[in-house]
Amino acid sequence: MTIEVPKYFLEKIKRVKEEGLTELDLSSRKNRDKGLTAIPLEIFELQELKRINLSYNNLSEIPENIANLQKLKYLDLSYNRFTKFPSAIGYLKKLNYLNLSGNKIQNITKDIGNFSELNSLYLSNNVLKKLPPEIGKLINLKSINLRHNRLLEINPAIDSIVNLTSLDVSYNKLSQIPATIGKNRELISLDLSFNQLNELPTTIHKLHNLSYLYLERNLFIQFPKAILENINLSSLNLSYNKISNIPKEIANLKKLTALNLSHNKLGEFPIEIVELENLNFLDLSFNSKINKVSSDIVKLRNLTDLSLRQNQISEFPREISQLKKLNFLDLSNNQITQITPDINNIKNLKKLYLQGNKIYYLADEIYEKLSAIEQLKIFTRNESIKNPRKLN
Protein backbone atom coordinates (compact mmCIF):
# COMPACT_ATOMS: atom_id res chain seq x y z
CA MET A 1 0.00 0.00 0.00
CA THR A 2 1.33 3.40 -1.00
CA ILE A 3 1.21 6.03 1.73
CA GLU A 4 0.98 9.64 0.64
CA VAL A 5 3.31 11.71 2.78
CA PRO A 6 3.61 15.50 2.48
CA LYS A 7 7.02 16.59 1.21
CA TYR A 8 7.88 18.58 4.31
CA PHE A 9 7.30 15.49 6.47
CA LEU A 10 9.60 13.43 4.24
CA GLU A 11 12.24 16.13 4.60
CA LYS A 12 11.96 15.94 8.39
CA ILE A 13 12.30 12.16 8.35
CA LYS A 14 15.33 12.39 6.05
CA ARG A 15 17.00 14.92 8.32
CA VAL A 16 16.47 12.74 11.40
CA LYS A 17 17.99 9.77 9.57
CA GLU A 18 21.01 11.63 8.17
CA GLU A 19 21.85 13.44 11.40
CA GLY A 20 21.10 10.57 13.73
CA LEU A 21 18.54 12.59 15.70
CA THR A 22 16.39 10.98 18.37
CA GLU A 23 13.31 13.22 18.12
CA LEU A 24 10.75 13.52 15.31
CA ASP A 25 7.85 15.95 15.15
CA LEU A 26 5.20 15.18 12.52
CA SER A 27 2.36 17.03 14.19
CA SER A 28 -0.19 18.63 11.85
CA ARG A 29 -1.76 21.00 14.35
CA LYS A 30 -1.71 23.95 11.97
CA ASN A 31 -2.98 22.05 8.95
CA ARG A 32 -4.83 18.92 10.02
CA ASP A 33 -6.64 18.57 6.69
CA LYS A 34 -3.30 17.66 5.18
CA GLY A 35 -2.30 15.45 8.09
CA LEU A 36 -1.13 11.87 7.87
CA THR A 37 -3.64 9.07 7.39
CA ALA A 38 -0.99 6.42 8.02
CA ILE A 39 2.45 6.38 9.57
CA PRO A 40 5.20 6.63 6.91
CA LEU A 41 7.07 3.32 6.69
CA GLU A 42 10.38 5.19 6.70
CA ILE A 43 9.84 5.99 10.38
CA PHE A 44 10.17 2.37 11.39
CA GLU A 45 13.78 2.40 10.15
CA LEU A 46 14.69 5.10 12.69
CA GLN A 47 15.49 2.71 15.49
CA GLU A 48 17.31 5.32 17.61
CA LEU A 49 14.17 7.41 18.02
CA LYS A 50 13.20 8.29 21.58
CA ARG A 51 10.45 10.83 20.94
CA ILE A 52 7.72 11.00 18.27
CA ASN A 53 4.96 13.57 18.02
CA LEU A 54 2.17 12.47 15.67
CA SER A 55 -0.57 14.62 17.15
CA TYR A 56 -3.30 16.35 15.11
CA ASN A 57 -3.18 13.95 12.21
CA ASN A 58 -5.79 11.54 10.84
CA LEU A 59 -4.38 8.25 12.05
CA SER A 60 -6.77 5.47 12.96
CA GLU A 61 -4.39 2.53 13.48
CA ILE A 62 -0.80 1.70 14.32
CA PRO A 63 1.01 -1.07 12.38
CA GLU A 64 2.97 -3.85 14.06
CA ASN A 65 6.17 -2.37 12.61
CA ILE A 66 6.23 0.11 15.47
CA ALA A 67 7.81 -2.70 17.49
CA ASN A 68 11.07 -1.74 15.71
CA LEU A 69 11.26 1.41 17.81
CA GLN A 70 12.32 -0.20 21.07
CA LYS A 71 14.09 2.91 22.35
CA LEU A 72 10.97 5.04 22.14
CA LYS A 73 10.11 6.79 25.43
CA TYR A 74 7.72 9.51 24.31
CA LEU A 75 4.74 8.96 22.01
CA ASP A 76 2.11 11.60 21.27
CA LEU A 77 -0.90 10.34 19.31
CA SER A 78 -3.36 12.93 20.57
CA TYR A 79 -6.11 14.33 18.36
CA ASN A 80 -6.19 11.70 15.68
CA ARG A 81 -8.99 9.34 14.55
CA PHE A 82 -8.53 6.35 16.83
CA THR A 83 -11.68 4.57 17.94
CA LYS A 84 -9.82 1.62 19.45
CA PHE A 85 -6.81 1.49 21.71
CA PRO A 86 -3.87 0.85 19.32
CA SER A 87 -2.68 -2.45 20.76
CA ALA A 88 0.50 -2.48 18.68
CA ILE A 89 2.04 0.19 20.90
CA GLY A 90 2.10 -2.45 23.63
CA TYR A 91 5.43 -3.55 22.17
CA LEU A 92 7.00 -0.28 23.30
CA LYS A 93 8.12 -1.39 26.76
CA LYS A 94 10.24 1.68 27.51
CA LEU A 95 7.54 4.29 27.01
CA ASN A 96 7.35 6.76 29.88
CA TYR A 97 4.98 9.23 28.19
CA LEU A 98 1.86 8.28 26.21
CA ASN A 99 -0.74 10.75 24.96
CA LEU A 100 -3.94 9.50 23.29
CA SER A 101 -6.15 12.45 24.20
CA GLY A 102 -8.67 13.85 21.75
CA ASN A 103 -9.63 10.64 19.99
CA LYS A 104 -12.81 8.51 20.10
CA ILE A 105 -11.46 5.55 22.03
CA GLN A 106 -14.21 3.57 23.77
CA ASN A 107 -12.19 0.92 25.60
CA ILE A 108 -8.70 0.49 26.91
CA THR A 109 -7.41 -3.05 26.34
CA LYS A 110 -5.36 -5.11 28.75
CA ASP A 111 -2.29 -4.14 26.69
CA ILE A 112 -2.15 -0.98 28.80
CA GLY A 113 -0.56 -3.12 31.47
CA ASN A 114 2.56 -3.59 29.33
CA PHE A 115 3.86 -0.10 30.01
CA SER A 116 5.63 -0.79 33.28
CA GLU A 117 7.90 2.27 32.88
CA LEU A 118 5.13 4.74 32.03
CA ASN A 119 5.20 7.98 34.07
CA SER A 120 2.52 10.04 32.31
CA LEU A 121 -0.70 8.83 30.68
CA TYR A 122 -3.11 11.17 28.88
CA LEU A 123 -6.48 9.78 27.79
CA SER A 124 -8.63 12.90 28.07
CA ASN A 125 -11.35 13.78 25.57
CA ASN A 126 -12.26 10.25 24.57
CA VAL A 127 -15.45 8.23 25.18
CA LEU A 128 -14.22 5.82 27.84
CA LYS A 129 -16.78 4.32 30.22
CA LYS A 130 -14.41 2.22 32.30
CA LEU A 131 -10.79 1.26 32.84
CA PRO A 132 -9.42 -2.30 32.76
CA PRO A 133 -7.93 -3.80 35.94
CA GLU A 134 -4.56 -3.91 34.13
CA ILE A 135 -4.31 -0.16 34.81
CA GLY A 136 -3.04 -1.22 38.23
CA LYS A 137 0.10 -2.68 36.66
CA LEU A 138 1.43 0.79 35.82
CA ILE A 139 3.33 0.96 39.08
CA ASN A 140 5.63 3.80 37.96
CA LEU A 141 2.82 6.04 36.79
CA LYS A 142 2.82 9.50 38.37
CA SER A 143 0.16 11.33 36.35
CA ILE A 144 -3.13 10.21 34.76
CA ASN A 145 -5.43 12.55 32.84
CA LEU A 146 -8.87 11.09 32.12
CA ARG A 147 -10.91 14.27 31.96
CA HIS A 148 -13.78 14.62 29.48
CA ASN A 149 -14.74 10.97 29.16
CA ARG A 150 -17.84 9.03 30.18
CA LEU A 151 -16.46 7.15 33.16
CA LEU A 152 -19.08 5.78 35.53
CA GLU A 153 -16.53 4.53 38.04
CA ILE A 154 -12.84 4.48 38.88
CA ASN A 155 -11.40 0.98 38.76
CA PRO A 156 -10.23 0.12 42.32
CA ALA A 157 -7.09 -1.38 40.77
CA ILE A 158 -5.79 2.17 40.57
CA ASP A 159 -4.81 1.81 44.23
CA SER A 160 -1.83 -0.28 43.10
CA ILE A 161 -0.29 2.76 41.43
CA VAL A 162 1.51 3.76 44.59
CA ASN A 163 3.62 6.51 42.96
CA LEU A 164 0.64 8.40 41.54
CA THR A 165 0.87 12.14 42.30
CA SER A 166 -1.77 13.58 39.94
CA LEU A 167 -5.19 12.16 39.02
CA ASP A 168 -7.64 14.08 36.84
CA VAL A 169 -11.05 12.47 36.31
CA SER A 170 -13.02 15.69 35.87
CA TYR A 171 -15.88 15.99 33.38
CA ASN A 172 -17.08 12.40 33.73
CA LYS A 173 -20.17 10.73 35.22
CA LEU A 174 -18.79 9.55 38.53
CA SER A 175 -21.25 9.20 41.40
CA GLN A 176 -18.78 7.73 43.87
CA ILE A 177 -15.06 7.36 44.49
CA PRO A 178 -13.72 3.97 45.64
CA ALA A 179 -12.54 3.77 49.23
CA THR A 180 -9.27 2.35 47.91
CA ILE A 181 -8.30 5.90 46.85
CA GLY A 182 -6.82 6.16 50.34
CA LYS A 183 -3.97 3.88 49.24
CA ASN A 184 -2.70 6.40 46.68
CA ARG A 185 -0.81 8.20 49.40
CA GLU A 186 1.53 10.09 47.10
CA LEU A 187 -1.34 12.02 45.49
CA ILE A 188 -0.71 15.76 45.41
CA SER A 189 -3.42 16.83 42.96
CA LEU A 190 -6.90 15.31 42.66
CA ASP A 191 -9.45 16.73 40.21
CA LEU A 192 -12.98 15.36 40.66
CA SER A 193 -14.81 18.39 39.30
CA PHE A 194 -17.79 18.21 36.93
CA ASN A 195 -19.11 14.86 38.12
CA GLN A 196 -22.11 13.67 40.14
CA LEU A 197 -20.56 13.24 43.57
CA ASN A 198 -22.38 14.03 46.80
CA GLU A 199 -19.87 12.54 49.21
CA LEU A 200 -16.27 11.38 49.45
CA PRO A 201 -14.95 8.17 51.03
CA THR A 202 -13.67 8.59 54.57
CA THR A 203 -10.36 7.07 53.47
CA ILE A 204 -9.49 10.27 51.62
CA HIS A 205 -8.06 11.59 54.88
CA LYS A 206 -5.15 9.18 54.37
CA LEU A 207 -3.90 11.30 51.45
CA HIS A 208 -1.48 13.24 53.62
CA ASN A 209 0.33 14.79 50.65
CA LEU A 210 -2.82 16.11 48.97
CA SER A 211 -2.37 19.81 48.17
CA TYR A 212 -4.86 20.51 45.37
CA LEU A 213 -8.46 19.27 45.48
CA TYR A 214 -11.04 20.27 42.88
CA LEU A 215 -14.69 19.42 43.57
CA GLU A 216 -16.58 22.11 41.69
CA ARG A 217 -19.84 21.34 39.88
CA ASN A 218 -20.84 18.24 41.79
CA LEU A 219 -23.87 17.51 43.97
CA PHE A 220 -22.53 18.24 47.44
CA ILE A 221 -25.20 19.47 49.85
CA GLN A 222 -22.88 19.29 52.84
CA PHE A 223 -19.24 20.24 53.14
CA PRO A 224 -17.30 16.95 52.68
CA LYS A 225 -16.00 16.44 56.21
CA ALA A 226 -13.75 13.61 55.05
CA ILE A 227 -11.21 16.19 53.85
CA LEU A 228 -10.94 18.05 57.16
CA GLU A 229 -7.93 15.94 58.12
CA ASN A 230 -6.05 16.67 54.89
CA ILE A 231 -3.95 19.25 56.65
CA ASN A 232 -1.60 19.82 53.72
CA LEU A 233 -4.33 21.12 51.41
CA SER A 234 -3.33 24.42 49.88
CA SER A 235 -6.10 24.82 47.27
CA LEU A 236 -9.74 23.74 47.60
CA ASN A 237 -12.47 24.40 45.04
CA LEU A 238 -16.05 23.55 46.02
CA SER A 239 -17.79 26.03 43.76
CA TYR A 240 -21.10 25.25 42.04
CA ASN A 241 -22.47 22.90 44.68
CA LYS A 242 -25.34 23.33 47.16
CA ILE A 243 -23.45 23.72 50.42
CA SER A 244 -25.20 25.85 53.04
CA ASN A 245 -22.89 25.51 56.06
CA ILE A 246 -19.17 25.36 56.70
CA PRO A 247 -17.97 23.20 59.63
CA LYS A 248 -15.78 24.83 62.27
CA GLU A 249 -13.21 22.09 61.68
CA ILE A 250 -12.21 23.82 58.45
CA ALA A 251 -9.80 25.65 60.72
CA ASN A 252 -7.70 22.46 60.62
CA LEU A 253 -6.68 23.30 57.06
CA LYS A 254 -4.03 25.78 58.17
CA LYS A 255 -2.05 25.58 54.94
CA LEU A 256 -4.99 26.52 52.74
CA THR A 257 -4.09 29.47 50.48
CA ALA A 258 -6.99 29.31 48.00
CA LEU A 259 -10.65 28.62 48.82
CA ASN A 260 -13.48 28.82 46.30
CA LEU A 261 -17.00 28.49 47.71
CA SER A 262 -18.77 30.49 45.03
CA HIS A 263 -22.15 29.44 43.62
CA ASN A 264 -23.34 27.63 46.73
CA LYS A 265 -26.20 28.17 49.21
CA LEU A 266 -24.39 29.90 52.06
CA GLY A 267 -26.87 31.92 54.11
CA GLU A 268 -24.27 34.12 55.77
CA PHE A 269 -20.59 34.93 55.75
CA PRO A 270 -18.89 31.71 56.96
CA ILE A 271 -17.16 32.96 60.10
CA GLU A 272 -15.33 29.62 60.36
CA ILE A 273 -12.94 30.53 57.54
CA VAL A 274 -11.36 33.51 59.32
CA GLU A 275 -9.03 31.07 61.10
CA LEU A 276 -7.40 30.23 57.77
CA GLU A 277 -4.69 32.84 58.20
CA ASN A 278 -2.70 31.77 55.14
CA LEU A 279 -5.54 32.36 52.68
CA ASN A 280 -4.63 34.67 49.82
CA PHE A 281 -7.57 33.81 47.53
CA LEU A 282 -11.19 33.70 48.72
CA ASP A 283 -14.28 33.51 46.50
CA LEU A 284 -17.73 33.67 48.11
CA SER A 285 -19.51 35.11 45.10
CA PHE A 286 -22.97 34.03 43.93
CA ASN A 287 -24.23 32.79 47.28
CA SER A 288 -27.11 35.30 47.06
CA LYS A 289 -28.00 35.37 50.77
CA ILE A 290 -24.83 36.77 52.30
CA ASN A 291 -25.80 40.27 53.45
CA LYS A 292 -22.91 41.17 55.69
CA VAL A 293 -19.18 40.56 55.95
CA SER A 294 -17.93 39.58 59.37
CA SER A 295 -15.64 42.07 61.08
CA ASP A 296 -13.33 39.12 61.79
CA ILE A 297 -12.31 39.11 58.14
CA VAL A 298 -9.43 41.28 59.34
CA LYS A 299 -7.78 38.06 60.51
CA LEU A 300 -7.19 37.11 56.88
CA ARG A 301 -4.18 39.41 56.63
CA ASN A 302 -2.66 37.58 53.68
CA LEU A 303 -5.65 37.96 51.36
CA THR A 304 -4.75 39.32 47.94
CA ASP A 305 -7.93 38.33 46.05
CA LEU A 306 -11.45 38.63 47.48
CA SER A 307 -14.68 38.12 45.56
CA LEU A 308 -18.10 38.71 47.13
CA ARG A 309 -19.95 39.29 43.90
CA GLN A 310 -23.69 38.70 43.52
CA ASN A 311 -24.76 38.62 47.15
CA GLN A 312 -26.99 40.89 49.24
CA ILE A 313 -24.37 43.06 50.93
CA SER A 314 -25.84 46.48 51.64
CA GLU A 315 -22.93 48.26 53.33
CA PHE A 316 -19.36 48.59 52.19
CA PRO A 317 -17.47 46.24 54.56
CA ARG A 318 -15.11 48.73 56.22
CA GLU A 319 -13.02 45.97 57.79
CA ILE A 320 -11.77 45.07 54.33
CA SER A 321 -9.73 48.26 54.42
CA GLN A 322 -7.44 46.59 56.96
CA LEU A 323 -6.44 43.91 54.47
CA LYS A 324 -3.23 45.61 53.41
CA LYS A 325 -2.19 43.01 50.82
CA LEU A 326 -5.49 43.06 48.92
CA ASN A 327 -5.06 43.88 45.22
CA PHE A 328 -8.29 42.41 43.79
CA LEU A 329 -11.74 43.17 45.23
CA ASP A 330 -15.05 42.28 43.61
CA LEU A 331 -18.20 43.57 45.32
CA SER A 332 -20.26 43.89 42.15
CA ASN A 333 -23.97 43.12 41.99
CA ASN A 334 -24.77 43.68 45.64
CA GLN A 335 -26.90 46.35 47.35
CA ILE A 336 -24.15 48.78 48.38
CA THR A 337 -25.17 52.43 48.37
CA GLN A 338 -22.01 54.15 49.58
CA ILE A 339 -18.25 53.74 49.45
CA THR A 340 -16.54 54.93 52.64
CA PRO A 341 -13.12 56.66 52.79
CA ASP A 342 -11.69 53.52 54.41
CA ILE A 343 -11.10 52.13 50.96
CA ASN A 344 -8.18 54.56 50.65
CA ASN A 345 -6.29 52.46 53.19
CA ILE A 346 -5.95 49.52 50.81
CA LYS A 347 -2.66 50.68 49.35
CA ASN A 348 -2.10 47.70 47.04
CA LEU A 349 -5.56 47.65 45.47
CA LYS A 350 -5.25 47.39 41.69
CA LYS A 351 -8.61 45.97 40.59
CA LEU A 352 -11.95 47.04 42.02
CA TYR A 353 -15.37 45.96 40.74
CA LEU A 354 -18.46 47.69 42.12
CA GLN A 355 -20.84 47.65 39.16
CA GLY A 356 -24.43 46.60 39.75
CA ASN A 357 -24.78 48.30 43.14
CA LYS A 358 -26.76 51.39 44.19
CA ILE A 359 -23.99 53.88 44.69
CA TYR A 360 -25.44 57.41 44.78
CA TYR A 361 -22.52 59.54 45.90
CA LEU A 362 -18.75 59.52 45.76
CA ALA A 363 -16.69 61.93 47.85
CA ASP A 364 -13.75 63.76 46.26
CA GLU A 365 -11.19 62.08 48.50
CA ILE A 366 -12.49 58.66 47.44
CA TYR A 367 -12.70 59.62 43.79
CA GLU A 368 -9.04 60.72 43.75
CA LYS A 369 -7.99 57.35 45.11
CA LEU A 370 -10.18 55.27 42.83
CA SER A 371 -9.15 57.14 39.71
CA ALA A 372 -5.62 55.87 40.24
CA ILE A 373 -6.66 52.21 40.41
CA GLU A 374 -5.38 50.13 37.51
CA GLN A 375 -8.74 48.54 36.71
CA LEU A 376 -11.98 50.05 37.97
CA LYS A 377 -15.57 49.21 37.11
CA ILE A 378 -18.50 51.04 38.71
CA PHE A 379 -21.88 51.08 37.04
CA THR A 380 -24.37 53.41 38.63
CA ARG A 381 -28.11 53.80 38.17
CA ASN A 382 -27.99 57.43 39.25
CA GLU A 383 -26.81 59.86 36.60
CA SER A 384 -26.27 62.66 39.14
CA ILE A 385 -23.37 60.87 40.81
CA LYS A 386 -20.35 63.08 41.33
CA ASN A 387 -17.57 62.70 38.67
CA PRO A 388 -19.60 60.22 36.59
CA ARG A 389 -17.16 60.42 33.68
CA LYS A 390 -14.59 58.52 35.71
CA LEU A 391 -16.86 55.78 36.88
CA ASN A 392 -18.00 54.02 33.75
Secondary structure, DSSP 4 states (H G I P E B T S, - for coil): ------HHHHHHHHHHHHHT-SEEE---TT-GGG--SS--GGGGG-TT--EEE--SS------GGGGG-TT--EEE--SS--SS--GGGGG-TT--EEE--SS------GGGGG-TT--EEE--SS------GGGGG-TT--EEE--SS--S---GGGGG-TT--EEE--SS--S---GGGGG-TT--EEE--SS--S---GGGGG-TT--EEE--SS--SS--GGGGG-TT--EEE--SS------GGGGG-TT--EEE--SS--SS--GGGGG-TT--EEE--S-S------GGGGG-TT--EEE--SS---S--GGGGG-TT--EEE--SS---B--GGGGG-TT--EEE-TTS---B--HHHHHHHTTSSEEE---S-TT-SSGGG--
